[in-house]
Amino acid sequence: QVQLVESGGGLVQAGGSLRLSCAASRSIFSINAMGWYRQVPGKQREFVAGISRGSRTNYADSVKGRFTISGDIAKKMVYLHMNSLTVEDTAVYYCNVDWRTTMSRVAEYDYWGQGTQVTVSS
């Protein structure tokens, strides 16, 4: 199974920014896309942003214009620059990888890392 390690979370005030990082390893398949998901207690894990080897990106409507995904898929690294954070962004953020060229809009992957907590205070 792939190993996923997220970092960069923390406590910030509304309007602030954070940069999350993710490193993947031990993949037994070629990674062609990486992305971010988030989850709050009592809710399903939801898609946030994805990026392909061709640098094609896509975002959830709730984060468009505020979050930017970037990375080096060949090096199995992906980042999420989060700006203008709101309390609704509070969640545990997870990354994942896919052999397909687009990350799933549904959090259907078999393995997840520990995640990194993002807490936004008002």
DSSP file (Angstrom, degrees, kcal/mol; ACC not computed):
  #  RESIDUE AA STRUCTURE BP1 BP2  ACC     N-H-->O    O-->H-N    N-H-->O    O-->H-N    TCO  KAPPA ALPHA  PHI   PSI    X-CA   Y-CA   Z-CA
    1    1 A Q              0   0    0      0, 0.0     2,-0.1     0, 0.0     0, 0.0   0.000 360.0 360.0 360.0 152.0    0.0    0.0    0.0
    2    2 A V        -     0   0    0     95,-0.1     2,-0.5     1,-0.0    24,-0.2  -0.438 360.0-133.9 -72.8 146.3    1.1    3.6   -0.6
    3    3 A Q  E     -A   25   0A   0     22,-3.3    22,-2.0    -2,-0.1     2,-0.4  -0.899  21.6-169.5-102.7 131.3    2.3    5.6    2.3
    4    4 A L  E     -A   24   0A   0     -2,-0.5   110,-0.6    20,-0.2     2,-0.5  -0.981   6.2-175.9-125.7 126.9    0.9    9.1    2.6
    5    5 A V  E     -A   23   0A   0     18,-2.0    18,-2.1    -2,-0.4     2,-0.3  -0.965   5.3-169.4-128.6 114.8    2.3   11.7    5.0
    6    6 A E  E     +A   22   0A   0     -2,-0.5     2,-0.3    16,-0.2    16,-0.2  -0.736  12.5 164.0-101.3 150.4    0.6   15.1    5.3
    7    7 A S  E     +A   21   0A   0     14,-2.2    14,-2.7    -2,-0.3   109,-0.1  -0.966  37.9  70.8-154.6 167.7    2.0   18.1    7.1
    8    8 A G        +     0   0    0     -2,-0.3    11,-0.4     1,-0.3    14,-0.0   0.317  60.9 132.8 105.5  -6.9    1.6   21.9    7.5
    9    9 A G        +     0   0    0     12,-0.1     2,-0.3     9,-0.1    -1,-0.3  -0.159  21.8 129.9 -70.7 171.1   -1.7   22.1    9.4
   10   10 A G  E     -d  118   0B   0    107,-0.6   109,-2.6   106,-0.1     2,-0.5  -0.985  56.3 -56.1 170.7-169.3   -2.3   24.3   12.4
   11   11 A L  E     +d  119   0B   0     -2,-0.3     2,-0.3   107,-0.2   109,-0.2  -0.889  54.4 163.4-103.4 124.1   -4.4   26.9   14.1
   12   12 A V  E     -d  120   0B   0    107,-2.6   109,-2.7    -2,-0.5     2,-0.2  -0.939  35.8-110.3-136.5 158.8   -5.0   30.1   12.2
   13   13 A Q  E >   -d  121   0B   0     -2,-0.3     3,-2.2   107,-0.2    72,-0.2  -0.550  52.1 -80.4 -84.2 154.7   -7.4   33.0   12.5
   14   14 A A  T 3  S+     0   0    0    107,-2.7    72,-0.2     1,-0.3    -1,-0.1  -0.261 120.6  30.5 -53.2 137.3  -10.1   33.6    9.8
   15   15 A G  T 3  S+     0   0    0     70,-3.3    69,-0.6     1,-0.3    -1,-0.3   0.272  98.6 117.2  92.7 -10.5   -8.6   35.3    6.8
   16   16 A G    <   -     0   0    0     -3,-2.2    69,-2.2    69,-0.2     2,-0.3  -0.079  55.8-124.8 -82.5-174.9   -5.2   33.7    7.4
   17   17 A S        -     0   0    0     66,-0.2     2,-0.3    67,-0.2    66,-0.2  -0.928  19.5-178.5-134.8 154.7   -3.2   31.3    5.2
   18   18 A L  E     - B   0  82A   0     64,-2.0    64,-3.3    -2,-0.3     2,-0.5  -0.979  17.1-144.3-146.0 154.7   -1.6   27.9    5.4
   19   19 A R  E     - B   0  81A   0    -11,-0.4     2,-0.3    -2,-0.3    62,-0.2  -0.979  17.3-160.4-123.4 118.5    0.4   25.7    3.1
   20   20 A L  E     - B   0  80A   0     60,-2.7    60,-2.1    -2,-0.5     2,-0.3  -0.714   4.3-160.7 -97.0 147.6   -0.1   21.9    3.3
   21   21 A S  E     -AB   7  79A   0    -14,-2.7   -14,-2.2    -2,-0.3     2,-0.4  -0.936   5.2-168.9-127.2 150.9    2.4   19.4    2.0
   22   22 A C  E     -AB   6  78A   0     56,-1.8    56,-1.9    -2,-0.3     2,-0.4  -0.995   2.8-169.0-141.8 133.4    2.0   15.7    1.2
   23   23 A A  E     -AB   5  77A   0    -18,-2.1   -18,-2.0    -2,-0.4     2,-0.3  -0.989   8.2-163.0-122.6 129.3    4.7   13.1    0.4
   24   24 A A  E     +A    4   0A   0     52,-2.4     2,-0.3    -2,-0.4   -20,-0.2  -0.836  14.9 165.3-109.7 148.7    3.8    9.7   -1.0
   25   25 A S  E     +A    3   0A   0    -22,-2.0   -22,-3.3    -2,-0.3    51,-0.0  -0.960  48.7  41.5-152.9 168.1    6.0    6.7   -1.0
   26   26 A R        +     0   0    0     -2,-0.3     2,-0.3     1,-0.2    -1,-0.1   0.724  67.6 163.6  63.4  24.7    5.9    2.9   -1.6
   27   27 A S        -     0   0    0      1,-0.1    -1,-0.2   -24,-0.1     4,-0.1  -0.561  28.8-163.4 -72.9 135.4    3.6    3.2   -4.5
   28   28 A I  S    S+     0   0    0     -2,-0.3     2,-0.3     2,-0.1    -1,-0.1   0.314  72.8  53.0-100.1   6.6    3.5    0.0   -6.6
   29   29 A F  S    S-     0   0    0      0, 0.0     2,-0.4     0, 0.0    -2,-0.0  -0.895  98.3 -87.7-133.8 165.3    1.9    1.8   -9.6
   30   30 A S        -     0   0    0     -2,-0.3     2,-0.5     1,-0.1    -2,-0.1  -0.617  41.1-136.0 -75.9 125.1    2.7    4.9  -11.6
   31   31 A I        +     0   0    0     -2,-0.4    68,-0.2     1,-0.1    45,-0.1  -0.724  33.3 164.3 -85.9 123.3    1.2    8.0  -10.0
   32   32 A N        +     0   0    0     66,-2.4    21,-1.6    -2,-0.5     2,-0.3   0.470  64.3  25.7-115.7  -7.8   -0.5   10.2  -12.5
   33   33 A A  E     -FE  52  98B   0     65,-1.4    65,-2.0    19,-0.2     2,-0.3  -0.991  56.8-171.7-154.2 150.3   -2.6   12.4  -10.2
   34   34 A M  E     +FE  51  97B   0     17,-2.3    17,-2.7    -2,-0.3     2,-0.3  -0.961  16.0 163.1-138.5 157.0   -2.6   13.6   -6.7
   35   35 A G  E     -FE  50  96B   0     61,-2.0    61,-1.8    -2,-0.3     2,-0.4  -0.967  29.3-107.5-164.2 178.5   -5.1   15.5   -4.6
   36   36 A W  E     +FE  49  95B   0     13,-3.1    12,-2.6    -2,-0.3    13,-1.4  -0.923  23.7 177.2-123.4 143.7   -6.5   16.7   -1.4
   37   37 A Y  E     -FE  47  94B   0     57,-3.1    57,-3.1    -2,-0.4     2,-0.3  -0.899  10.6-156.1-134.3 163.4   -9.6   15.8    0.6
   38   38 A R  E     -FE  46  93B   0      8,-2.4     8,-3.1    -2,-0.3     2,-0.4  -0.982   4.3-165.8-144.3 157.5  -10.9   16.9    4.0
   39   39 A Q  E     - E   0  92B   0     53,-1.9    53,-2.6    -2,-0.3     6,-0.1  -0.998   4.6-164.8-146.8 137.3  -13.2   15.6    6.7
   40   40 A V    >   -     0   0    0     -2,-0.4     3,-2.0     4,-0.3    51,-0.1  -0.855  47.8 -78.1-114.2 155.7  -15.0   17.0    9.7
   41   41 A P  T 3  S+     0   0    0      0, 0.0     3,-0.1     0, 0.0    -1,-0.1  -0.250 116.5  13.6 -55.6 133.8  -16.5   14.9   12.5
   42   42 A G  T 3  S+     0   0    0      1,-0.3     2,-0.3    -3,-0.0    -3,-0.0   0.445 111.7  92.5  83.0  -0.1  -19.8   13.3   11.5
   43   43 A K  S <  S-     0   0    0     -3,-2.0    -1,-0.3     1,-0.0     2,-0.1  -0.852  79.4 -98.8-124.9 161.3  -19.5   14.1    7.8
   44   44 A Q        -     0   0    0     -2,-0.3    -4,-0.3     1,-0.1     2,-0.2  -0.418  46.1 -97.4 -72.9 150.0  -18.1   12.2    4.8
   45   45 A R        -     0   0    0     -6,-0.1    62,-0.5    62,-0.1     2,-0.3  -0.509  49.6-156.5 -65.1 135.2  -14.7   12.9    3.5
   46   46 A E  E     -FG  38 106B   0     -8,-3.1    -8,-2.4    -2,-0.2     2,-0.1  -0.873  16.9-103.7-124.4 152.0  -15.0   15.4    0.6
   47   47 A F  E     +F   37   0B   0     58,-0.6   -10,-0.2    -2,-0.3     3,-0.1  -0.431  35.0 169.1 -69.9 140.8  -12.9   16.3   -2.4
   48   48 A V  E     -     0   0B   0    -12,-2.6    12,-2.7     1,-0.3     2,-0.3   0.710  58.5 -23.6-116.2 -55.9  -11.0   19.6   -2.2
   49   49 A A  E     -FH  36  59B   0    -13,-1.4   -13,-3.1    10,-0.2    -1,-0.3  -0.989  50.6-164.4-161.2 152.9   -8.5   19.8   -5.1
   50   50 A G  E     -FH  35  58B   0      8,-2.3     8,-1.8    -2,-0.3     2,-0.3  -0.972   0.6-166.0-142.1 157.1   -6.7   17.6   -7.6
   51   51 A I  E     -FH  34  57B   0    -17,-2.7   -17,-2.3    -2,-0.3     6,-0.2  -0.997   8.5-151.5-144.5 142.4   -3.8   17.9  -10.1
   52   52 A S  E >   -F   33   0B   0      4,-1.8     3,-2.1    -2,-0.3   -19,-0.2  -0.547  38.2 -97.5-105.6 172.6   -2.5   15.7  -12.9
   53   53 A R  T 3  S+     0   0    0    -21,-1.6    21,-0.1     1,-0.3   -20,-0.1   0.821 126.2  56.9 -58.5 -31.1    0.9   15.2  -14.4
   54   54 A G  T 3  S-     0   0    0    -22,-0.2    -1,-0.3    47,-0.2     3,-0.1   0.288 121.0-111.1 -83.0  11.2   -0.1   17.7  -17.1
   55   55 A S    <   +     0   0    0     -3,-2.1     2,-0.4     1,-0.3    -2,-0.1   0.656  64.4 154.7  66.9  18.0   -0.7   20.2  -14.4
   56   56 A R        -     0   0    0      2,-0.0    -4,-1.8     1,-0.0     2,-0.3  -0.637  24.4-166.2 -72.7 131.9   -4.5   20.2  -15.0
   57   57 A T  E     -H   51   0B   0     -2,-0.4     2,-0.3    -6,-0.2    -6,-0.2  -0.853  16.7-176.7-122.4 155.1   -6.2   21.2  -11.8
   58   58 A N  E     -H   50   0B   0     -8,-1.8    -8,-2.3    -2,-0.3     2,-0.3  -0.988   7.7-164.5-149.6 151.0   -9.7   21.1  -10.5
   59   59 A Y  E     -H   49   0B   0     -2,-0.3   -10,-0.2   -10,-0.2     2,-0.2  -0.926  28.2-103.8-135.5 152.8  -11.3   22.4   -7.3
   60   60 A A    >>  -     0   0    0    -12,-2.7     3,-1.8    -2,-0.3     4,-1.0  -0.509  40.1-117.0 -67.7 147.2  -14.3   22.0   -5.2
   61   61 A D  T 34 S+     0   0    0      1,-0.3     3,-0.4     2,-0.2    -1,-0.1   0.826 111.5  64.1 -57.5 -32.1  -16.6   25.0   -5.6
   62   62 A S  T 34 S+     0   0    0      1,-0.2    -1,-0.3     3,-0.0   -14,-0.0   0.671 111.3  34.1 -69.1 -16.7  -16.2   25.9   -2.0
   63   63 A V  T X> S+     0   0    0     -3,-1.8     4,-2.3   -15,-0.2     3,-2.2   0.455  81.8 127.5-118.5  -3.2  -12.5   26.6   -2.4
   64   64 A K  T 3< S+     0   0    0     -4,-1.0     4,-0.1    -3,-0.4    -3,-0.0  -0.308  80.8  16.3 -58.5 134.3  -12.2   28.0   -5.9
   65   65 A G  T 34 S+     0   0    0      2,-0.4    -1,-0.3     1,-0.1     3,-0.1   0.286 126.0  58.8  86.1 -10.8  -10.3   31.3   -5.9
   66   66 A R  T <4 S+     0   0    0     -3,-2.2    17,-1.6     1,-0.2     2,-0.3   0.707  97.9  51.6-117.1 -37.2   -8.9   30.7   -2.4
   67   67 A F  E  <  -C   82   0A   0     -4,-2.3    -2,-0.4    15,-0.2     2,-0.4  -0.799  59.9-164.8-106.6 147.1   -6.9   27.5   -2.6
   68   68 A T  E     -C   81   0A   0     13,-2.4    13,-3.1    -2,-0.3     2,-0.4  -0.990   6.3-154.6-132.2 125.2   -4.2   26.6   -5.0
   69   69 A I  E     +C   80   0A   0     -2,-0.4     2,-0.3    11,-0.2    11,-0.2  -0.794  24.3 156.6 -97.6 140.5   -2.9   23.1   -5.6
   70   70 A S  E     +C   79   0A   0      9,-1.7     9,-3.4    -2,-0.4     2,-0.3  -0.931   5.4 132.2-149.3 170.9    0.6   22.5   -7.0
   71   71 A G  E     -C   78   0A   0     -2,-0.3     2,-0.5     7,-0.3     7,-0.2  -0.962  52.5 -97.4 165.7 179.1    3.1   19.8   -6.9
   72   72 A D  E > > -C   77   0A   0      5,-1.8     5,-2.0    -2,-0.3     3,-0.9  -0.872  29.5-175.2-127.5  93.8    5.6   17.5   -8.6
   73   73 A I  G > 5S+     0   0    0     -2,-0.5     3,-1.5     1,-0.3   -42,-0.1   0.854  82.3  61.0 -63.7 -35.4    3.9   14.3   -9.2
   74   74 A A  G 3 5S+     0   0    0      1,-0.3    -1,-0.3     2,-0.1   -43,-0.1   0.833 110.5  42.0 -59.6 -31.4    7.0   12.6  -10.5
   75   75 A K  G < 5S-     0   0    0     -3,-0.9    -1,-0.3     2,-0.2    -2,-0.2   0.350 115.9-119.3 -95.3   4.2    8.6   13.2   -7.1
   76   76 A K  T < 5S+     0   0    0     -3,-1.5   -52,-2.4    -4,-0.3     2,-0.4   0.883  70.1 130.7  60.9  42.2    5.3   12.2   -5.4
   77   77 A M  E   < +BC  23  72A   0     -5,-2.0    -5,-1.8   -54,-0.2     2,-0.3  -0.977  29.7 175.0-126.4 139.6    4.8   15.6   -3.8
   78   78 A V  E     -BC  22  71A   0    -56,-1.9   -56,-1.8    -2,-0.4     2,-0.3  -0.994   8.2-163.5-143.2 148.4    1.7   17.8   -3.7
   79   79 A Y  E     -BC  21  70A   0     -9,-3.4    -9,-1.7    -2,-0.3     2,-0.4  -0.887   9.9-154.1-130.2 157.9    0.9   21.0   -1.9
   80   80 A L  E     -BC  20  69A   0    -60,-2.1   -60,-2.7    -2,-0.3     2,-0.7  -0.928   7.2-159.6-136.0 111.2   -2.1   23.0   -1.1
   81   81 A H  E     -BC  19  68A   0    -13,-3.1   -13,-2.4    -2,-0.4     2,-0.6  -0.821  14.4-164.2 -90.7 118.8   -1.9   26.7   -0.6
   82   82 A M  E     +BC  18  67A   0    -64,-3.3   -64,-2.0    -2,-0.7     2,-0.3  -0.915  11.8 173.9-113.0 118.4   -4.8   27.9    1.4
   83   83 A N        +     0   0    0    -17,-1.6   -66,-0.2    -2,-0.6   -67,-0.2  -0.794  58.5  21.2-119.5 162.9   -5.8   31.6    1.5
   84   84 A S  S    S-     0   0    0    -69,-0.6    -1,-0.2    -2,-0.3   -67,-0.2   0.893  82.8-162.3  49.5  48.5   -8.6   33.5    3.0
   85   85 A L        -     0   0    0    -69,-2.2   -70,-3.3    -3,-0.2     2,-0.3  -0.291   9.1-166.1 -65.9 143.9   -9.4   30.7    5.4
   86   86 A T    >   -     0   0    0    -72,-0.2     3,-2.0   -71,-0.1     4,-0.2  -0.801  38.3-102.5-123.0 167.2  -12.8   30.6    7.0
   87   87 A V  G >  S+     0   0    0      1,-0.3     3,-1.5    -2,-0.3    33,-0.3   0.793 119.0  66.4 -61.1 -26.7  -14.2   28.6   10.0
   88   88 A E  G 3  S+     0   0    0      1,-0.3    -1,-0.3     3,-0.0    -3,-0.0   0.641  90.3  65.0 -69.6 -13.4  -15.9   26.3    7.4
   89   89 A D  G <  S+     0   0    0     -3,-2.0    -1,-0.3     2,-0.0     2,-0.2   0.534  72.0 120.2 -84.3  -6.7  -12.5   25.2    6.3
   90   90 A T    <   +     0   0    0     -3,-1.5     2,-0.3    -4,-0.2    29,-0.2  -0.422  42.2 106.2 -61.9 123.7  -11.8   23.6    9.6
   91   91 A A  E    S- I   0 118B   0     27,-1.9    27,-2.7    -2,-0.2     2,-0.6  -0.969  75.8 -81.4-177.9 170.8  -11.2   19.9    9.0
   92   92 A V  E     -EI  39 117B   0    -53,-2.6   -53,-1.9    -2,-0.3     2,-0.4  -0.878  48.2-146.0 -90.3 126.6   -8.6   17.2    8.8
   93   93 A Y  E     -EI  38 116B   0     23,-2.8    23,-2.1    -2,-0.6     2,-0.3  -0.822  18.2-176.1-102.0 132.4   -6.9   17.4    5.4
   94   94 A Y  E     -E   37   0B   0    -57,-3.1   -57,-3.1    -2,-0.4     2,-0.3  -0.907  11.4-150.9-124.0 149.6   -5.8   14.3    3.6
   95   95 A C  E     +E   36   0B   0     -2,-0.3    18,-0.5   -59,-0.2     2,-0.3  -0.764  16.7 177.1-110.8 165.8   -3.9   13.7    0.4
   96   96 A N  E     -E   35   0B   0    -61,-1.8   -61,-2.0    -2,-0.3     2,-0.3  -0.969  17.4-132.5-158.4 173.4   -4.1   10.7   -2.0
   97   97 A V  E     -E   34   0B   0     -2,-0.3     2,-0.3   -63,-0.2   -63,-0.2  -0.863  12.8-166.2-131.5 160.8   -2.8    9.4   -5.3
   98   98 A D  E     -E   33   0B   0    -65,-2.0   -66,-2.4    -2,-0.3   -65,-1.4  -0.996  26.5-144.9-150.4 141.4   -4.2    7.8   -8.4
   99   99 A W  S    S+     0   0    0     -2,-0.3    -1,-0.1   -68,-0.2     4,-0.1   0.708  86.5  83.3 -76.3 -19.9   -3.0    5.9  -11.4
  100  100 A R  S    S-     0   0    0      2,-0.1   -68,-0.3     1,-0.1    -2,-0.2  -0.306  93.8-114.1 -75.8 168.3   -5.7    7.6  -13.4
  101  101 A T  S    S+     0   0    0      1,-0.1     2,-0.4   -49,-0.1   -47,-0.2   0.548  97.2  47.8 -85.1  -6.9   -5.2   11.1  -14.7
  102  102 A T  S    S-     0   0    0    -69,-0.1    -2,-0.1   -50,-0.1   -69,-0.1  -0.998  83.5-120.6-136.4 133.6   -7.9   12.7  -12.5
  103  103 A M        -     0   0    0     -2,-0.4     2,-0.1   -69,-0.2   -53,-0.1  -0.427  41.5-100.9 -67.9 145.8   -8.5   12.4   -8.8
  104  104 A S        -     0   0    0      1,-0.1    -1,-0.1     2,-0.1     5,-0.1  -0.400  13.9-142.8 -68.2 141.5  -11.9   11.0   -7.9
  105  105 A R  S    S+     0   0    0     -2,-0.1   -58,-0.6   -58,-0.1     2,-0.4   0.626  91.5  66.3 -75.1 -13.8  -14.6   13.5   -6.8
  106  106 A V  B    S-G   46   0B   0    -60,-0.1     2,-2.5   -59,-0.0    -2,-0.1  -0.910  93.8-121.9-109.1 136.3  -15.6   10.8   -4.3
  107  107 A A        +     0   0    0    -62,-0.5   -62,-0.1    -2,-0.4    -2,-0.1  -0.447  60.4 142.2 -76.0  72.2  -13.2    9.8   -1.5
  108  108 A E        +     0   0    0     -2,-2.5    -1,-0.2     2,-0.0     2,-0.1   0.233  21.7 126.5-101.5  10.8  -13.2    6.1   -2.7
  109  109 A Y        -     0   0    0      1,-0.1   -11,-0.0    -3,-0.1     3,-0.0  -0.383  57.4-137.2 -78.1 151.7   -9.6    5.2   -2.0
  110  110 A D  S    S+     0   0    0      1,-0.1     2,-0.4    -2,-0.1    -1,-0.1   0.768  83.5  42.8 -79.4 -27.0   -8.6    2.2    0.1
  111  111 A Y        -     0   0    0   -108,-0.0     2,-0.3     0, 0.0    -1,-0.1  -0.963  59.7-178.6-128.9 139.8   -5.9    3.8    2.1
  112  112 A W        -     0   0    0     -2,-0.4   -16,-0.1   -16,-0.1  -108,-0.1  -0.970  20.5-130.0-132.1 148.3   -5.5    7.2    3.9
  113  113 A G        -     0   0    0    -18,-0.5  -108,-0.1    -2,-0.3    -1,-0.0  -0.022  43.2 -84.8 -80.0-167.8   -2.7    8.7    5.8
  114  114 A Q        -     0   0    0   -110,-0.6  -109,-0.1     1,-0.1    -1,-0.1   0.778  63.7-146.3 -72.1 -27.7   -3.0   10.3    9.2
  115  115 A G        -     0   0    0   -111,-0.2     2,-0.4   -23,-0.1   -21,-0.2  -0.027   9.7 -99.7  80.8 168.6   -4.0   13.7    7.8
  116  116 A T  E     - I   0  93B   0    -23,-2.1   -23,-2.8  -109,-0.1     2,-0.3  -0.998  30.5-123.3-132.1 132.4   -3.2   17.1    9.1
  117  117 A Q  E     - I   0  92B   0     -2,-0.4  -107,-0.6   -25,-0.2     2,-0.5  -0.562  21.5-170.2 -80.6 129.7   -5.5   19.2   11.2
  118  118 A V  E     -dI  10  91B   0    -27,-2.7   -27,-1.9    -2,-0.3     2,-0.5  -0.985   6.4-177.4-116.7 120.7   -6.5   22.7   10.1
  119  119 A T  E     -d   11   0B   0   -109,-2.6  -107,-2.6    -2,-0.5     2,-0.5  -0.979   6.4-166.6-122.8 123.2   -8.4   24.7   12.6
  120  120 A V  E     -d   12   0B   0     -2,-0.5     2,-0.3   -33,-0.3  -107,-0.2  -0.938   8.5-157.0-112.3 122.0   -9.6   28.2   11.7
  121  121 A S  E      d   13   0B   0   -109,-2.7  -107,-2.7    -2,-0.5   -34,-0.0  -0.708 360.0 360.0 -99.3 149.6  -10.8   30.4   14.5
  122  122 A S              0   0    0     -2,-0.3    -1,-0.1  -109,-0.2  -109,-0.1   0.436 360.0 360.0 -84.7 360.0  -13.2   33.4   14.2
